[in-house]
Amino acid sequence: MKITTIFAIISTVFAIVCPKILGNATTSIAESSIKALIAQSPIKIDFDYIKKLSFILIGLFVISSLFSFLQGFIISSVSQKITYKLRQQISFKMSKLPLKYFDTVTHGEILSRITNDVDTVSMSLQQSLTQIITSVTTIIGIIIMMLSISPLMTLIAIVSLPVSGLIVSIIVKLSQKHFKNQQKYLGQLNGHVEEMFSGHNIVKAFNLENKSISELKNINNLLYKSSWKSNFLSGLMMPILNSVGNLSYIAVCVVGGYLTIKTNFGIGGIQSFIIYIKQLNQPIAQTAQIANVLQSTMAAAERVFEFLDEEEEVSETKSPVKIKDVQGNVDFDNITFGYNEDKVILHDVNVSVKSGQTVAIVGPTGAGKTTIINLLMRFYDVNKGSIKIDGVDIRDMTRADLREIFGMVLQDTWLFNGTIRENLSYGKLDATEEEIKAAAKAAHCNHFINTTAEGYDLVINEEASNLSQGQKQLLTIARAILADPPILILDEATSSVDTRTEQRIQRAMNNLMKGRTSFVIAHRLSTIRDADIILVMKDGNIIEQGNHDELIAKQRHLL
């Protein structure tokens, strides 16, 4: 950064010296012409002096351009490195944020901070930093050069500076809040668009297109108003500053003409002053433009740093424990948990699961079934109590080591844009072709894969619209089978397939679950009946616990 500043100063200084030298050439030509006219003799111009000045000017321009190019090259490199590091920090931060953050903030809002806001900061670093350095150097250098020519005319020329500074400060103060709102509403707009496109089928199914459009218009209107106000106010700077600068032109011309007549002040001095005033107005105008850019940058940077300052997940233990040979014993000891401190969902949950057992979790919506899974995976940490795997508290393990133990098949399928082979191997990145096909056969999806022309190279598009819901579910099951985890989590894994396919998958899943601890969020009787333990949940409490026969016996006893 120091090198960039030095190069920018050198480039600016050489450029500033040029008008004075040009003025000296003009004065030399003018004095030779006036003397010849007075003496009524031929005009004798000192071409050697003019040639010397011309070569000096060319050299100064070349050197100024060279240093300007070098500082531009360096600042571009520096700004891109800063942006690169900023994106890395954001990416690292995203991996450290708790699931609660993503549950409360729209994906579009997060994307807006990562893309729009970071790009705004990047552009400002690349453009504004150089302009700030050159503008300050230019203003100081020009004032010094003007003082060397005429202190009186310098005083007249710089009277406009405090006026210009006052105008800039007033406009910046008025427009700052509108620039901040502009970034805010841009994030909301991106969030709404992302939400509507990702759920466009639901929007159409419920005939809510008009409502979606109305919301978009409302946000767009707020964005338009804030953008219009910010740009209108900032746009006032240039015309006002130009008007102030024009007054300086007039004053310099009048006073310069008077000094030329009454004193030995050269015509070239007036020319130099006019050029300097024009150059002086340019950095002032640049400062005004920078003020506009910096306002957007400050608003964008504030949003980025707000994201980076978000509360992270509970730090990993300093001396983590890694279970080498996972048996699959899971114990819930007096678990109490609530997503919000004032609203507890789970109350003193106690469950002991032995290795290889299948646990079915049943209950009405909101009973806490998914919460149990979130706690197992440490998407959230318990408020009180502990969860242990093979006697080890999961908080004593790193989250990465813990999640390697689990394989998940959820009701909401997730497949990324890529081939079927890539999606299946997501569960085991180093899987061989034979392992991938074996997992596909076990999940009964090998048949429909082979019926396509591309086979395992079929590219699944962004929303997997070229596959049925059932086919997508089969692929997620195959992915879990390929991962071969010690503990399974199944959330209605067969809910999207027909009865015949379900029977096949159930047999495959039964083979997969043999010797493994399995947690199954279930509603279908076939799954519940075969479970070793059934947890009946209601309002965050386990109201019944036992296998199918035991629970039926209890119910008959109560009757």
C-alpha positions as CSV (number, residue, x, y, z in Angstrom):
1,M,0.0,0.0,0.0
2,K,2.9,2.3,0.8
3,I,4.4,1.7,-2.7
4,T,1.1,2.5,-4.3
5,T,0.9,5.8,-2.4
6,I,4.4,6.7,-3.4
7,F,3.8,5.9,-7.1
8,A,0.5,7.8,-7.1
9,I,2.2,10.9,-5.5
10,I,5.1,10.8,-8.0
11,S,2.7,10.5,-10.9
12,T,0.6,13.4,-9.7
13,V,3.6,15.6,-8.9
14,F,5.1,15.2,-12.3
15,A,1.7,16.0,-13.9
16,I,1.3,19.1,-11.7
17,V,4.6,20.6,-12.7
18,C,3.7,20.5,-16.4
19,P,1.3,23.5,-16.5
20,K,3.9,25.9,-15.0
21,I,6.5,24.8,-17.5
22,L,3.8,25.3,-20.3
23,G,3.1,28.7,-18.9
24,N,6.8,29.6,-19.0
25,A,6.8,28.7,-22.7
26,T,3.7,30.8,-23.4
27,T,5.3,33.8,-21.5
28,S,8.5,33.4,-23.5
29,I,6.6,33.5,-26.8
30,A,4.3,36.3,-25.6
31,E,7.2,38.5,-24.4
32,S,9.1,38.0,-27.7
33,S,6.0,39.0,-29.7
34,I,5.3,42.1,-27.6
35,K,9.0,43.3,-27.8
36,A,8.9,42.8,-31.6
37,L,5.7,44.7,-31.9
38,I,7.0,47.6,-29.8
39,A,10.3,47.7,-31.7
40,Q,8.4,47.1,-35.0
41,S,10.9,44.4,-35.8
42,P,10.6,40.8,-36.8
43,I,9.5,38.4,-34.1
44,K,12.4,36.4,-32.7
45,I,11.3,33.4,-30.6
46,D,13.8,31.5,-28.6
47,F,13.1,28.1,-30.2
48,D,16.0,26.5,-28.3
49,Y,14.3,27.4,-25.0
50,I,10.9,26.3,-26.3
51,K,12.4,23.0,-27.6
52,K,14.1,22.4,-24.2
53,L,10.8,23.0,-22.4
54,S,9.0,20.7,-24.9
55,F,11.3,17.8,-24.2
56,I,11.0,18.4,-20.4
57,L,7.2,18.3,-20.8
58,I,7.3,15.1,-22.8
59,G,9.6,13.5,-20.3
60,L,7.4,14.5,-17.4
61,F,4.2,13.2,-19.1
62,V,5.9,9.9,-19.9
63,I,7.2,9.5,-16.3
64,S,3.8,10.5,-14.9
65,S,2.0,8.0,-17.1
66,L,4.4,5.2,-16.2
67,F,4.0,5.7,-12.5
68,S,0.3,6.0,-12.9
69,F,0.2,2.7,-14.8
70,L,2.4,1.0,-12.1
71,Q,0.2,2.3,-9.2
72,G,-2.9,1.2,-11.0
73,F,-1.5,-2.3,-11.6
74,I,-0.5,-2.6,-7.9
75,I,-3.8,-1.3,-6.5
76,S,-5.7,-3.7,-8.7
77,S,-3.7,-6.6,-7.3
78,V,-4.0,-5.3,-3.7
79,S,-7.8,-4.8,-4.0
80,Q,-8.4,-8.2,-5.5
81,K,-6.3,-9.9,-2.8
82,I,-8.3,-8.0,-0.1
83,T,-11.6,-9.1,-1.8
84,Y,-10.3,-12.6,-2.1
85,K,-9.5,-12.7,1.6
86,L,-12.8,-11.1,2.5
87,R,-14.7,-13.8,0.6
88,Q,-12.6,-16.5,2.3
89,Q,-13.5,-15.0,5.7
90,I,-17.2,-15.0,4.7
91,S,-16.9,-18.6,3.5
92,F,-15.1,-19.6,6.7
93,K,-17.7,-17.7,8.7
94,M,-20.6,-19.5,7.0
95,S,-19.1,-22.8,8.2
96,K,-19.0,-21.5,11.7
97,L,-22.5,-20.0,11.9
98,P,-25.2,-22.0,13.8
99,L,-28.1,-23.4,12.0
100,K,-30.3,-20.9,13.9
101,Y,-28.9,-18.1,11.8
102,F,-29.8,-19.8,8.5
103,D,-33.3,-20.5,9.9
104,T,-33.9,-16.8,10.6
105,V,-32.2,-15.1,7.6
106,T,-33.3,-15.6,4.0
107,H,-30.8,-17.2,1.6
108,G,-31.2,-14.3,-0.8
109,E,-30.2,-11.9,2.0
110,I,-27.0,-13.9,2.7
111,L,-26.3,-14.1,-1.1
112,S,-26.7,-10.4,-1.4
113,R,-24.1,-9.8,1.3
114,I,-21.6,-12.3,-0.3
115,T,-22.0,-11.0,-3.8
116,N,-23.4,-7.4,-4.1
117,D,-21.9,-6.0,-0.9
118,V,-18.5,-7.6,-1.4
119,D,-18.4,-6.5,-5.0
120,T,-19.3,-2.9,-3.9
121,V,-16.4,-3.0,-1.4
122,S,-14.1,-4.4,-4.1
123,M,-14.9,-1.7,-6.6
124,S,-14.4,1.0,-4.0
125,L,-11.0,-0.4,-3.0
126,Q,-9.9,-0.6,-6.6
127,Q,-11.1,2.8,-7.7
128,S,-11.6,5.1,-4.7
129,L,-8.3,4.5,-2.9
130,T,-6.3,5.6,-5.9
131,Q,-8.5,8.6,-6.4
132,I,-8.2,9.6,-2.8
133,I,-4.4,9.5,-2.9
134,T,-4.2,11.4,-6.2
135,S,-6.9,13.9,-5.3
136,V,-5.2,14.9,-2.0
137,T,-1.8,15.0,-3.7
138,T,-3.1,17.1,-6.5
139,I,-4.8,19.6,-4.3
140,I,-1.7,20.1,-2.1
141,G,0.6,20.1,-5.1
142,I,-1.5,22.6,-7.1
143,I,-1.7,25.0,-4.2
144,I,2.1,24.9,-3.8
145,M,2.6,25.5,-7.6
146,M,0.1,28.4,-7.6
147,L,1.8,30.0,-4.6
148,S,5.1,29.9,-6.5
149,I,3.5,31.9,-9.3
150,S,1.4,34.4,-7.3
151,P,0.2,34.2,-3.7
152,L,-2.5,36.8,-4.3
153,M,-4.1,34.9,-7.2
154,T,-3.7,31.6,-5.2
155,L,-5.7,33.2,-2.4
156,I,-8.5,34.1,-4.9
157,A,-8.4,30.7,-6.4
158,I,-8.6,28.7,-3.2
159,V,-11.5,30.7,-1.7
160,S,-13.8,28.2,-3.4
161,L,-12.3,25.2,-1.5
162,P,-14.0,25.7,1.9
163,V,-17.3,26.5,0.1
164,S,-16.9,23.2,-1.9
165,G,-16.0,21.3,1.2
166,L,-19.0,22.6,3.1
167,I,-21.3,21.6,0.1
168,V,-19.8,18.1,0.0
169,S,-20.2,17.5,3.7
170,I,-23.8,18.7,3.8
171,I,-24.8,16.5,0.8
172,V,-22.9,13.4,2.2
173,K,-24.7,13.8,5.5
174,L,-28.1,14.0,3.8
175,S,-27.6,11.1,1.4
176,Q,-25.8,8.6,3.8
177,K,-29.0,7.1,5.2
178,H,-30.5,6.7,1.7
179,F,-27.4,4.8,0.5
180,K,-27.7,2.5,3.6
181,N,-31.4,1.9,2.8
182,Q,-30.4,1.2,-0.8
183,Q,-28.2,-1.7,0.2
184,K,-30.8,-3.0,2.7
185,Y,-33.6,-3.0,0.2
186,L,-31.4,-4.6,-2.4
187,G,-30.8,-7.5,0.0
188,Q,-34.5,-7.8,0.7
189,L,-35.2,-7.8,-3.1
190,N,-32.7,-10.6,-3.7
191,G,-34.1,-12.6,-0.8
192,H,-37.7,-12.3,-2.1
193,V,-36.7,-13.2,-5.7
194,E,-34.7,-16.2,-4.5
195,E,-37.6,-17.4,-2.3
196,M,-40.2,-17.0,-5.0
197,F,-38.1,-18.8,-7.6
198,S,-37.2,-21.7,-5.3
199,G,-40.8,-22.2,-4.4
200,H,-42.5,-21.2,-7.7
201,N,-44.5,-24.4,-7.8
202,I,-46.1,-23.7,-4.5
203,V,-46.7,-20.1,-5.5
204,K,-48.5,-21.2,-8.7
205,A,-50.4,-24.0,-6.9
206,F,-52.0,-21.6,-4.5
207,N,-52.5,-18.9,-7.1
208,L,-50.3,-16.4,-5.2
209,E,-48.6,-15.0,-8.2
210,N,-50.3,-11.6,-7.7
211,K,-49.3,-11.5,-4.0
212,S,-45.7,-12.3,-4.9
213,I,-45.7,-9.6,-7.6
214,S,-47.3,-7.2,-5.2
215,E,-44.6,-7.8,-2.5
216,L,-41.9,-7.5,-5.2
217,K,-43.4,-4.2,-6.3
218,N,-43.4,-2.9,-2.7
219,I,-39.8,-3.8,-2.1
220,N,-38.8,-2.6,-5.5
221,N,-40.6,0.7,-4.8
222,L,-38.7,1.2,-1.6
223,L,-35.5,0.4,-3.4
224,Y,-36.4,2.8,-6.1
225,K,-37.1,5.6,-3.7
226,S,-33.9,5.1,-1.6
227,S,-31.8,4.8,-4.8
228,W,-33.4,7.9,-6.4
229,K,-32.9,10.0,-3.3
230,S,-29.3,8.9,-2.8
231,N,-28.4,9.4,-6.4
232,F,-30.3,12.7,-6.7
233,L,-28.6,14.2,-3.7
234,S,-25.2,12.9,-4.7
235,G,-25.8,14.1,-8.3
236,L,-26.2,17.7,-7.0
237,M,-22.5,17.8,-6.1
238,M,-21.1,18.1,-9.6
239,P,-23.2,21.0,-10.9
240,I,-22.8,23.0,-7.7
241,L,-19.0,22.4,-7.6
242,N,-18.7,23.3,-11.3
243,S,-20.6,26.6,-10.6
244,V,-18.2,27.4,-7.8
245,G,-15.3,26.5,-10.0
246,N,-16.5,28.8,-12.8
247,L,-16.6,31.7,-10.4
248,S,-12.9,31.0,-9.7
249,Y,-12.2,31.1,-13.4
250,I,-13.7,34.6,-13.7
251,A,-11.9,35.9,-10.7
252,V,-8.5,34.7,-11.9
253,C,-9.0,36.1,-15.4
254,V,-10.0,39.5,-14.1
255,V,-7.2,39.8,-11.5
256,G,-4.6,38.2,-13.8
257,G,-5.4,40.7,-16.5
258,Y,-5.1,43.5,-14.1
259,L,-1.7,42.2,-12.8
260,T,-0.4,41.8,-16.3
261,I,-1.2,45.4,-17.1
262,K,0.0,46.9,-13.9
263,T,2.9,44.6,-13.0
264,N,5.4,42.3,-14.8
265,F,3.1,39.3,-14.3
266,G,3.4,37.2,-17.4
267,I,0.5,36.0,-19.6
268,G,1.8,32.4,-19.1
269,G,1.1,32.8,-15.4
270,I,-2.6,33.4,-16.2
271,Q,-2.6,30.4,-18.5
272,S,-1.0,28.2,-15.8
273,F,-3.5,29.4,-13.2
274,I,-6.5,28.6,-15.5
275,I,-5.1,25.1,-16.0
276,Y,-4.4,24.7,-12.3
277,I,-7.9,25.8,-11.4
278,K,-9.3,23.3,-13.8
279,Q,-7.0,20.7,-12.3
280,L,-8.0,21.8,-8.8
281,N,-11.7,21.4,-9.7
282,Q,-11.1,17.9,-10.9
283,P,-9.9,16.4,-7.6
284,I,-12.6,18.3,-5.8
285,A,-15.2,16.8,-8.2
286,Q,-13.4,13.4,-7.8
287,T,-13.7,13.8,-4.0
288,A,-17.4,14.4,-4.4
289,Q,-17.7,11.3,-6.6
290,I,-15.6,9.3,-4.1
291,A,-18.0,10.5,-1.3
292,N,-20.9,9.0,-3.3
293,V,-19.0,5.7,-3.8
294,L,-17.8,5.6,-0.2
295,Q,-21.3,6.0,1.1
296,S,-22.4,2.9,-0.8
297,T,-19.2,1.2,0.3
298,M,-19.7,2.1,3.9
299,A,-23.2,0.7,3.8
300,A,-22.1,-2.5,2.0
301,A,-19.1,-2.9,4.3
302,E,-21.3,-2.4,7.4
303,R,-23.5,-5.3,6.2
304,V,-20.5,-7.5,5.4
305,F,-18.9,-6.9,8.9
306,E,-22.3,-7.4,10.5
307,F,-22.3,-10.9,8.9
308,L,-18.7,-11.5,10.0
309,D,-19.6,-10.4,13.6
310,E,-22.5,-12.8,13.9
311,E,-22.4,-15.1,16.9
312,E,-20.7,-18.4,15.9
313,E,-21.4,-21.9,17.0
314,V,-20.0,-23.0,20.4
315,S,-16.3,-23.4,19.9
316,E,-14.9,-26.8,19.5
317,T,-13.3,-28.4,22.5
318,K,-9.5,-27.9,22.7
319,S,-8.8,-31.6,23.4
320,P,-11.3,-33.4,21.1
321,V,-12.0,-37.1,21.5
322,K,-12.4,-39.3,18.4
323,I,-14.1,-42.7,18.6
324,K,-12.1,-45.1,16.5
325,D,-14.4,-48.1,16.5
326,V,-18.0,-46.8,16.8
327,Q,-20.3,-49.3,18.4
328,G,-23.4,-47.1,18.2
329,N,-24.6,-46.9,21.9
330,V,-26.5,-43.6,22.3
331,D,-27.6,-42.1,25.6
332,F,-29.8,-39.0,26.2
333,D,-29.2,-37.9,29.8
334,N,-31.8,-35.4,31.2
335,I,-31.9,-33.4,27.9
336,T,-33.6,-30.0,28.1
337,F,-33.6,-27.8,25.0
338,G,-35.4,-24.8,23.4
339,Y,-34.6,-22.9,20.2
340,N,-35.3,-19.8,22.2
341,E,-34.5,-19.4,25.9
342,D,-38.0,-18.5,26.8
343,K,-39.6,-21.4,25.0
344,V,-38.4,-24.9,26.0
345,I,-39.3,-27.7,23.6
346,L,-37.7,-30.8,25.1
347,H,-38.0,-31.4,28.9
348,D,-35.7,-33.8,30.7
349,V,-35.5,-36.4,28.0
350,N,-33.9,-39.7,29.0
351,V,-33.3,-42.5,26.5
352,S,-30.8,-45.3,26.3
353,V,-30.2,-46.9,22.9
354,K,-28.0,-50.0,22.6
355,S,-25.8,-50.7,19.6
356,G,-27.7,-52.1,16.6
357,Q,-31.2,-51.0,17.9
358,T,-33.7,-49.3,15.7
359,V,-35.5,-46.3,17.4
360,A,-38.7,-45.1,15.9
361,I,-39.7,-41.6,17.0
362,V,-43.4,-40.8,16.6
363,G,-45.7,-38.1,17.6
364,P,-47.8,-35.1,16.3
365,T,-46.3,-32.2,14.4
366,G,-44.3,-30.0,16.8
367,A,-43.7,-32.8,19.3
368,G,-39.9,-32.5,19.0
369,K,-39.1,-35.3,16.7
370,T,-36.8,-33.3,14.3
371,T,-35.3,-31.5,17.3
372,I,-34.0,-34.8,18.6
373,I,-32.2,-35.3,15.2
374,N,-30.8,-31.7,15.2
375,L,-29.4,-32.3,18.7
376,L,-27.8,-35.6,17.7
377,M,-26.0,-34.0,14.7
378,R,-25.1,-31.0,16.9
379,F,-26.9,-28.6,14.6
380,Y,-27.9,-27.2,18.0
381,D,-26.4,-27.8,21.4
382,V,-28.5,-28.9,24.4
383,N,-29.3,-26.3,27.0
384,K,-29.0,-28.9,29.8
385,G,-27.9,-32.5,30.0
386,S,-25.8,-34.5,27.6
387,I,-25.9,-36.8,24.6
388,K,-23.3,-39.5,24.6
389,I,-22.1,-41.9,21.9
390,D,-20.3,-45.0,23.3
391,G,-20.0,-43.1,26.6
392,V,-18.4,-40.0,24.9
393,D,-20.2,-36.6,25.2
394,I,-20.7,-35.4,21.7
395,R,-19.6,-31.9,22.8
396,D,-16.2,-33.5,23.5
397,M,-15.9,-34.4,19.8
398,T,-15.4,-32.1,16.8
399,R,-18.5,-31.6,14.7
400,A,-16.7,-33.1,11.7
401,D,-15.8,-36.3,13.5
402,L,-19.3,-36.5,15.0
403,R,-21.1,-36.1,11.6
404,E,-18.9,-38.7,10.0
405,I,-20.6,-41.2,12.3
406,F,-24.1,-40.5,10.9
407,G,-25.8,-41.1,7.6
408,M,-29.0,-39.2,6.9
409,V,-31.9,-39.7,4.5
410,L,-34.4,-36.9,4.8
411,Q,-38.0,-36.5,3.5
412,D,-36.9,-33.4,1.7
413,T,-34.4,-34.7,-0.9
414,W,-31.4,-32.7,-1.8
415,L,-29.4,-33.3,-5.0
416,F,-26.9,-30.8,-6.5
417,N,-26.3,-29.9,-10.1
418,G,-24.1,-32.7,-11.4
419,T,-24.2,-36.3,-12.7
420,I,-25.9,-39.1,-10.9
421,R,-22.5,-40.6,-10.2
422,E,-21.3,-37.4,-8.5
423,N,-24.4,-37.2,-6.4
424,L,-24.1,-40.8,-5.2
425,S,-20.4,-40.5,-4.4
426,Y,-21.2,-37.4,-2.3
427,G,-21.6,-39.9,0.5
428,K,-18.2,-41.4,-0.2
429,L,-15.9,-39.3,-2.4
430,D,-13.4,-42.1,-3.0
431,A,-16.0,-44.7,-3.9
432,T,-15.3,-47.1,-6.8
433,E,-17.6,-47.6,-9.7
434,E,-18.5,-51.1,-8.4
435,E,-19.4,-49.6,-5.0
436,I,-21.6,-46.9,-6.6
437,K,-23.5,-49.4,-8.7
438,A,-23.9,-51.8,-5.7
439,A,-25.4,-49.0,-3.6
440,A,-27.7,-48.1,-6.5
441,K,-28.9,-51.7,-6.8
442,A,-29.5,-52.0,-3.0
443,A,-31.7,-48.9,-3.2
444,H,-33.5,-50.2,-6.3
445,C,-32.5,-47.2,-8.4
446,N,-30.1,-49.0,-10.7
447,H,-32.9,-50.0,-13.1
448,F,-34.2,-46.5,-13.8
449,I,-30.7,-45.2,-14.1
450,N,-29.8,-47.7,-16.8
451,T,-33.0,-46.9,-18.7
452,T,-31.7,-43.4,-19.5
453,A,-29.3,-42.9,-22.4
454,E,-26.6,-41.3,-20.2
455,G,-26.9,-43.8,-17.4
456,Y,-24.8,-42.7,-14.4
457,D,-23.6,-39.7,-16.4
458,L,-27.0,-38.2,-16.5
459,V,-26.7,-34.6,-15.4
460,I,-29.3,-33.7,-12.8
461,N,-30.4,-30.1,-13.3
462,E,-30.6,-27.4,-10.6
463,E,-34.0,-28.5,-9.3
464,A,-33.7,-32.1,-10.4
465,S,-36.9,-31.6,-12.5
466,N,-35.7,-34.4,-14.9
467,L,-36.3,-36.9,-12.1
468,S,-39.5,-37.8,-10.3
469,Q,-39.8,-37.2,-6.5
470,G,-39.6,-41.0,-5.9
471,Q,-36.5,-41.3,-8.1
472,K,-34.8,-38.5,-6.2
473,Q,-35.6,-40.2,-2.9
474,L,-34.1,-43.5,-4.2
475,L,-30.9,-41.7,-5.1
476,T,-30.6,-40.1,-1.6
477,I,-31.1,-43.6,-0.1
478,A,-28.4,-45.0,-2.3
479,R,-26.1,-42.2,-1.2
480,A,-26.6,-43.2,2.4
481,I,-26.0,-46.9,1.7
482,L,-22.8,-46.0,-0.1
483,A,-21.6,-43.9,2.9
484,D,-22.0,-47.0,5.1
485,P,-22.3,-45.0,8.4
486,P,-22.3,-46.6,11.9
487,I,-25.5,-44.7,12.8
488,L,-28.4,-44.0,10.5
489,I,-31.0,-41.2,10.7
490,L,-34.1,-41.7,8.5
491,D,-36.8,-39.1,8.2
492,E,-39.7,-40.8,6.5
493,A,-37.2,-42.0,3.9
494,T,-39.9,-43.9,1.8
495,S,-42.6,-41.2,1.9
496,S,-42.2,-40.3,-1.7
497,V,-42.3,-43.7,-3.3
498,D,-45.2,-46.1,-4.2
499,T,-46.1,-49.0,-2.1
500,R,-44.3,-51.6,-4.3
501,T,-41.1,-49.7,-4.4
502,E,-41.4,-49.0,-0.7
503,Q,-41.4,-52.7,0.0
504,R,-38.2,-53.2,-2.0
505,I,-36.6,-50.2,-0.3
506,Q,-37.7,-51.4,3.1
507,R,-36.0,-54.7,2.5
508,A,-32.8,-52.9,1.4
509,M,-33.0,-50.6,4.4
510,N,-33.5,-53.5,6.7
511,N,-30.3,-55.1,5.4
512,L,-28.5,-51.7,5.7
513,M,-29.8,-51.2,9.3
514,K,-28.6,-54.6,10.5
515,G,-25.9,-54.2,13.2
516,R,-26.4,-50.4,13.0
517,T,-28.1,-48.0,15.4
518,S,-30.9,-46.3,13.5
519,F,-33.1,-43.4,14.4
520,V,-36.3,-43.3,12.3
521,I,-38.9,-40.5,12.3
522,A,-41.8,-42.6,11.3
523,H,-45.5,-42.5,10.7
524,R,-46.1,-45.7,8.9
525,L,-47.1,-48.8,10.9
526,S,-44.6,-51.1,9.1
527,T,-41.7,-49.0,10.3
528,I,-43.0,-48.7,13.9
529,R,-43.9,-52.3,14.3
530,D,-40.3,-53.5,13.6
531,A,-38.6,-51.0,15.8
532,D,-36.7,-52.1,18.9
533,I,-37.7,-48.9,20.7
534,I,-40.6,-46.6,20.0
535,L,-40.5,-43.1,21.5
536,V,-44.0,-41.5,21.6
537,M,-43.5,-37.8,21.9
538,K,-45.9,-35.0,22.8
539,D,-45.1,-31.4,23.6
540,G,-41.4,-32.1,24.0
541,N,-41.9,-35.0,26.4
542,I,-41.6,-38.7,25.8
543,I,-44.9,-39.9,27.1
544,E,-44.5,-43.6,26.1
545,Q,-41.4,-45.7,25.5
546,G,-41.1,-49.4,24.5
547,N,-41.4,-51.7,21.6
548,H,-44.6,-52.2,19.6
549,D,-45.9,-55.2,21.7
550,E,-45.1,-53.4,25.0
551,L,-47.0,-50.3,24.0
552,I,-50.0,-52.2,22.7
553,A,-50.0,-54.2,26.0
554,K,-50.0,-50.9,28.0
555,Q,-52.8,-49.5,25.9
556,R,-54.9,-52.7,26.5
557,H,-54.2,-52.5,30.2
558,L,-55.4,-48.9,30.3
559,L,-58.6,-49.8,28.5
